[in-house]
Amino acid sequence: MQIVQQILFLAISAIAIFLFTKKVKEIRRNILLGKDEDLTDNSAQRWRNVLLNAFGQKKMFKNPMVAVLHFFVYAGFIIINIEILEIILDGLAGHHRLFAPFLGSLYGFLIGVFEILAFLVLVSCIIFLVRRNIVKVKRLNKGELLGGWPRSDANYILTFEIVLMSLFLIMTACDLNLQALGSAHYALTDQFWISRHLAPLFNGLSENTLIALERICWWLHIAGIFVFMNYLPYSKHLHVILAFPNAFYARLEAKGKMKNMPEIQNEVLYMMQPELAPANADANPVMKFGARDVQDLSWKNLMDAYSCTECGRCSAACPANETGKKLSPRKIMMDTRDRLEEVGRNINENKEFKDDGKSLLHDYITTEELRACTTCNACVEECPVSISPLDIIMQLRRNLVMEESNAPQEWNMMFSNIENNMAPWKFSPDDRDGWVNG
């Protein structure tokens, strides 16, 4: 019977790891559909960003209560998973609490810490569910999150974590009762800090019932971990993994600094100094200005889309969104990710991308949304995982203006004034200081 369980465990583990690896490879391929961008300079500052913003969650602490609760969930997720190593080795080797004989009293201390973290995760997730579904915090219950998958995804993952933590605590509580009964394979350990208070709930059960309950919780817990692992790549909770590389590859220039387009600079240069133009200019490929679809964005923009937590801090800080405009930086990131996933499915089906007649611009993100942006960088400043919705907005807007000549009359007048007068206003440069006369 034991060998059957080991074979079953090995099979489940292999399937889970295979499916997870397959999806991760797809996501990596999708991200690399973006244009190349070198973001490897100043590694010391980049590692500092990882420590402060990813591990330390620095930006989360602008709201201390939420930050502490999120830290419990985050720390619990990272640290409790150390226990999974023992569970996996137990399942493969057919042992129970493989590390206990080697760690002695330290083992009981470690499990006690894991239990406290599990309890804090459980309580925090319950509070987050209440905030989303009963208190209805505004940024978590507006616009693109009012219904459908984005709202359900958050509830699913919180409920799933509550179940996983409950299984872990029930499992250890049954284990303590079996130790007290002297059951075979359940060696004595120190009294665990949380489950010692739960163990009396199972005092009346027989040894066989306790063993069955403990084994059921063990199997459901590890199977749940594997399900959770394979759910992550399809969920906004992929940020649990991508927050770290996304913080490392964050752009280090000052917020608000906009990139010049070398193509435009060269066009102006060649107009003023034609002798500098390439000799065989007609042979050069037609240049594309800005971005129309996800392939026109950089790989960092696409990683941003997969890293989005959908927390809504960007939209809550956006002045356009708060004054009733259609723009929502959160939706910009969600739309980019949805389009990228659609492109990925297209590649999976056709072995290469076949034009589907759609694009990120217009089919997912509208002109009205893009024009509403004030480029204030509030969304970039607020994001806890170093995402820049503004960079995507600017590239799409450049495509609108420079490829489609699609701009409001007021903008066109300003562009004309800048071109002719070197200022947004319709005054000759010679008359610019005329206001001081008299």
C-alpha positions in Angstrom: 0.0 0.0 0.0 2.8 2.4 0.9 4.6 1.9 -2.5 1.3 2.6 -4.3 1.0 5.9 -2.4 4.6 6.8 -3.3 4.0 6.0 -7.0 0.8 8.1 -6.9 2.6 11.0 -5.3 5.4 10.8 -7.8 2.9 10.8 -10.7 1.0 13.8 -9.3 4.2 15.7 -8.7 5.5 15.0 -12.2 2.3 16.1 -13.9 2.0 19.3 -11.8 5.6 20.3 -12.5 5.3 19.5 -16.2 2.1 21.6 -16.6 3.6 24.5 -14.6 6.8 24.5 -16.6 4.9 24.4 -19.9 2.9 27.5 -19.0 5.9 29.4 -17.6 7.7 28.7 -20.9 4.7 30.1 -22.8 4.6 33.3 -20.6 8.4 33.7 -21.2 7.9 33.4 -24.9 5.1 35.9 -24.9 7.1 38.4 -22.9 10.0 38.1 -25.4 7.7 38.9 -28.3 8.3 42.5 -27.2 11.1 44.7 -28.5 14.5 44.4 -26.9 15.4 46.9 -24.2 18.6 47.0 -22.1 17.8 47.4 -18.4 20.9 45.9 -16.8 22.8 49.1 -15.8 23.5 50.0 -12.2 23.0 46.6 -10.7 23.5 47.8 -7.2 20.5 50.1 -7.4 18.5 47.3 -9.1 19.2 44.9 -6.2 18.3 47.6 -3.8 14.9 48.0 -5.6 14.4 44.2 -5.2 15.1 44.3 -1.5 13.0 47.4 -0.8 10.1 47.1 -3.2 9.8 43.4 -3.8 11.0 41.7 -0.5 10.3 44.7 1.7 7.1 45.9 0.0 8.1 49.5 0.7 5.3 51.1 -1.3 2.7 49.0 0.4 3.4 50.7 3.7 1.7 53.9 2.5 -1.3 52.2 4.0 0.1 50.5 7.1 -2.9 48.3 8.1 -3.2 46.8 4.6 0.6 46.5 4.3 0.9 44.5 7.5 -1.9 42.1 6.5 -0.4 41.7 3.1 3.0 41.1 4.6 1.6 38.3 6.7 0.2 36.6 3.6 3.4 37.3 1.7 5.7 36.1 4.4 3.5 33.1 5.1 3.5 32.1 1.4 7.3 32.3 1.2 8.2 30.8 4.6 5.5 28.1 5.0 6.5 26.7 1.6 9.8 25.6 3.3 7.6 23.0 4.9 6.6 21.8 1.5 10.1 20.5 1.0 9.7 18.0 3.8 6.2 17.1 2.6 7.6 16.3 -0.9 10.4 14.3 0.5 8.0 12.4 2.8 5.8 11.6 -0.2 8.7 10.4 -2.3 10.4 8.4 0.5 7.3 7.1 2.2 8.3 8.6 5.6 6.5 10.9 8.0 8.2 14.1 9.3 11.5 13.1 7.7 13.4 16.1 9.3 12.2 15.6 12.9 14.9 13.1 14.1 17.7 15.3 12.7 16.5 18.7 14.0 15.3 17.6 17.5 13.7 20.4 19.5 14.4 22.9 16.7 11.9 21.0 14.5 9.1 21.7 17.0 10.1 25.4 17.0 10.1 25.6 13.2 6.7 24.0 12.9 5.4 26.3 15.6 6.6 29.3 13.6 5.0 27.9 10.5 1.7 27.4 12.4 1.7 31.0 13.6 2.3 32.2 10.0 -0.4 29.9 8.8 -2.9 31.3 11.3 -1.9 34.9 10.4 -2.4 34.1 6.7 -5.8 32.6 7.4 -6.9 35.7 9.4 -5.5 38.1 6.9 -7.2 36.4 4.0 -10.6 36.5 5.8 -10.1 40.2 6.4 -9.2 40.7 2.7 -12.4 38.8 1.7 -14.5 41.0 4.0 -12.9 44.2 2.5 -13.6 43.0 -1.0 -17.1 41.6 -0.6 -18.7 43.2 2.5 -16.9 46.5 3.1 -16.5 46.9 -0.7 -13.4 49.1 -0.8 -13.9 51.4 -3.7 -10.7 50.7 -5.7 -11.4 46.9 -5.4 -15.1 47.2 -6.6 -15.2 49.6 -9.5 -15.0 49.7 -13.3 -13.1 46.7 -14.7 -13.4 44.8 -11.5 -17.2 45.0 -11.0 -17.8 41.5 -12.2 -16.5 38.5 -14.1 -13.1 36.9 -13.9 -11.0 39.7 -12.2 -13.3 39.9 -9.2 -13.7 36.1 -9.0 -10.0 35.5 -9.3 -9.2 37.4 -6.2 -11.9 35.6 -4.2 -10.8 32.2 -5.5 -7.2 32.7 -4.4 -8.1 34.1 -1.0 -10.5 31.2 -0.3 -7.9 28.8 -1.6 -5.3 30.1 0.8 -7.8 29.8 3.7 -8.4 26.2 2.8 -4.7 25.4 2.5 -3.9 26.9 5.9 -6.8 25.2 7.6 -5.7 21.8 6.2 -2.2 22.4 7.5 -3.4 23.2 11.0 -5.9 20.3 11.1 -3.2 18.0 9.9 -0.8 19.0 12.7 -3.6 18.8 15.3 -4.4 15.2 14.4 -0.7 14.5 14.4 -0.4 15.6 18.0 -3.3 13.3 19.0 -1.8 10.4 17.3 1.5 11.1 19.1 -0.3 11.0 22.4 -1.9 7.6 21.4 1.6 6.2 20.6 0.5 5.5 17.0 3.1 3.9 14.8 5.0 6.4 12.5 3.9 9.4 14.5 7.1 10.1 16.5 6.9 12.5 19.5 7.6 16.1 18.8 7.3 19.3 20.8 3.7 20.6 21.3 3.1 22.9 18.3 2.0 26.4 19.1 -1.3 26.7 17.4 -2.5 23.1 16.8 -2.0 22.2 20.5 -5.2 24.4 21.0 -7.0 22.6 18.2 -6.0 19.0 19.2 -8.7 18.7 21.9 -11.4 19.1 19.2 -10.4 15.7 17.9 -9.9 13.9 21.3 -13.0 11.6 20.9 -11.9 10.1 17.6 -10.4 6.6 17.2 -6.9 6.1 16.1 -7.9 4.9 12.7 -10.2 7.9 12.2 -7.4 10.2 13.2 -5.0 8.6 10.8 -7.5 8.8 8.0 -8.2 12.5 8.8 -4.5 13.3 9.0 -3.7 11.5 5.7 -6.7 13.2 3.9 -5.5 16.6 5.1 -1.9 15.8 4.1 -2.9 14.7 0.6 -5.3 17.6 0.1 -2.7 20.0 1.3 0.0 18.9 -1.1 -2.4 18.4 -4.0 -3.8 21.9 -3.2 -0.2 23.3 -3.4 0.2 21.8 -6.8 -3.1 23.1 -8.0 -2.2 26.6 -6.6 1.1 26.4 -8.4 -0.6 25.7 -11.7 -3.3 28.3 -11.1 -0.8 31.1 -10.6 0.3 31.6 -14.2 -3.4 32.1 -15.2 -4.1 34.5 -12.4 -3.1 38.1 -11.4 -1.3 36.4 -8.5 1.5 35.6 -10.9 3.0 38.8 -9.4 4.0 36.6 -6.4 6.8 35.4 -8.8 7.2 38.3 -11.2 7.4 41.1 -8.7 11.0 40.3 -8.1 12.4 40.4 -11.7 10.0 43.3 -12.4 11.6 45.3 -9.5 15.1 44.5 -10.7 14.4 45.6 -14.3 12.5 48.7 -13.3 13.6 51.9 -15.2 15.9 53.9 -13.1 15.6 57.3 -14.8 13.6 60.1 -13.0 9.8 59.6 -13.2 8.4 62.0 -15.9 11.4 61.7 -18.2 10.1 60.9 -21.6 12.2 59.1 -24.2 13.0 60.9 -27.4 12.4 58.9 -30.6 15.7 58.6 -32.5 13.8 58.1 -35.7 12.1 61.5 -35.4 15.3 63.2 -34.3 17.0 61.8 -37.4 14.2 62.9 -39.7 14.5 66.4 -38.5 18.3 66.2 -38.7 18.2 65.0 -42.3 15.8 67.8 -43.3 18.1 70.4 -41.9 21.3 68.6 -43.1 20.4 66.4 -46.1 24.0 65.4 -46.6 23.8 63.3 -43.4 21.0 61.2 -44.7 21.8 57.6 -45.6 22.9 57.2 -49.2 20.4 54.4 -49.9 17.5 55.8 -47.8 14.8 54.0 -50.0 16.3 50.7 -49.0 15.7 51.3 -45.3 12.6 49.6 -43.9 9.6 51.7 -43.2 9.8 53.0 -39.6 6.9 52.4 -37.2 6.2 55.2 -34.7 4.9 54.3 -31.3 3.1 51.0 -30.7 -0.1 49.6 -32.2 0.0 46.1 -30.8 1.8 44.2 -28.1 4.7 43.2 -30.4 5.5 46.9 -30.8 6.0 47.3 -27.0 9.2 46.4 -25.2 9.6 43.1 -23.3 9.5 45.2 -20.0 6.1 46.6 -20.9 4.9 43.0 -21.4 6.4 41.8 -18.2 4.7 44.7 -16.5 1.4 43.4 -17.8 1.9 40.0 -16.4 3.1 41.5 -13.1 0.0 43.6 -12.5 -1.7 42.8 -9.2 -4.9 44.6 -10.2 -4.8 46.3 -6.8 -6.1 49.5 -8.3 -3.7 51.9 -6.5 -2.8 53.3 -9.9 -6.4 54.1 -10.9 -7.2 55.4 -7.4 -4.3 57.9 -7.8 -5.1 58.8 -11.4 -6.7 62.3 -11.7 -8.3 61.5 -15.0 -10.0 58.4 -13.5 -11.0 60.2 -10.3 -12.8 62.9 -12.4 -14.9 60.4 -14.3 -12.8 59.9 -17.4 -12.7 56.5 -19.0 -8.9 56.1 -18.4 -7.9 53.5 -15.8 -4.2 52.6 -15.7 -5.2 49.3 -14.1 -7.3 48.5 -17.2 -4.5 49.5 -19.5 -2.3 46.8 -17.9 -5.2 44.2 -17.8 -6.0 44.9 -21.5 -2.3 44.5 -22.5 -2.1 41.2 -20.7 -5.3 40.0 -22.3 -4.2 40.9 -25.7 -0.8 39.3 -25.1 -2.5 36.1 -24.0 -4.6 36.2 -27.1 -1.5 36.6 -29.3 0.1 33.6 -27.4 -2.9 31.4 -28.1 -2.7 32.4 -31.8 0.9 31.3 -31.9 0.1 28.0 -30.1 -2.5 27.2 -32.7 -0.6 28.3 -35.8 3.0 27.8 -34.7 3.5 31.5 -35.6 1.4 34.6 -35.3 -1.2 34.9 -38.0 -2.8 38.3 -38.4 -6.2 38.2 -36.6 -7.3 41.6 -37.6 -7.1 42.9 -34.1 -4.7 45.1 -32.2 -4.1 46.4 -28.7 -4.9 49.9 -29.9 -8.6 50.4 -30.7 -9.7 46.8 -30.1 -8.7 46.8 -26.4 -7.7 50.3 -25.5 -9.7 53.2 -27.0 -8.6 56.6 -28.2 -10.7 58.2 -25.5 -8.8 56.4 -22.8 -5.4 57.5 -24.2 -6.3 61.1 -24.6 -7.5 61.4 -21.0 -4.0 60.8 -19.7 -2.3 63.9 -18.2 1.1 62.1 -18.0 1.4 63.1 -14.4 3.1 59.8 -13.4 0.8 59.2 -10.4 0.2 55.6 -11.5 3.9 54.9 -11.8 4.6 56.4 -8.4 1.8 54.3 -6.7 2.5 50.9 -8.2 3.9 48.6 -5.5 5.6 46.3 -8.1 7.4 48.9 -10.3 4.9 48.9 -13.3 4.6 51.9 -15.7 1.2 52.1 -17.4 2.3 55.5 -18.6 5.0 54.1 -20.9 2.4 51.9 -22.7 0.0 54.9 -22.9 2.6 57.1 -24.4 3.7 54.6 -27.0 0.1 53.9 -28.1 -0.6 57.7 -28.2 2.4 58.3 -30.3 1.1 55.7 -32.8 -2.3 57.5 -32.9 -0.7 60.9 -33.6 2.2 59.9 -35.8 0.8 56.9 -37.7 -2.9 57.8 -37.9 -2.7 61.6 -37.7 -5.4 61.0 -35.1 -5.4 63.9 -32.6 -7.9 66.5 -31.4 -7.8 69.9 -33.2 -6.5 71.6 -30.1 -3.5 69.2 -30.1 -2.9 69.8 -33.8 -2.8 73.6 -33.2 -0.3 73.1 -30.4 1.9 70.9 -32.6 1.8 73.5 -35.4 2.7 76.3 -33.0 5.6 74.3 -31.6 6.9 73.5 -35.1 6.6 77.1 -36.3 7.0 79.2 -33.2 9.0 76.8 -30.9 6.3 77.2 -28.2 2.7 76.0 -27.7 1.3 79.5 -28.2 0.7 81.3 -31.4 3.3 84.0 -30.9 6.3 84.7 -33.0 9.6 84.1 -31.1 10.4 87.8 -31.8 7.3 88.9 -30.0 7.5 86.5 -27.1 8.8 89.1 -24.6 6.3 91.7 -25.7 4.2 91.3 -22.6 6.8 93.1 -20.5 6.4 96.4 -22.5 4.6 99.1 -20.6 
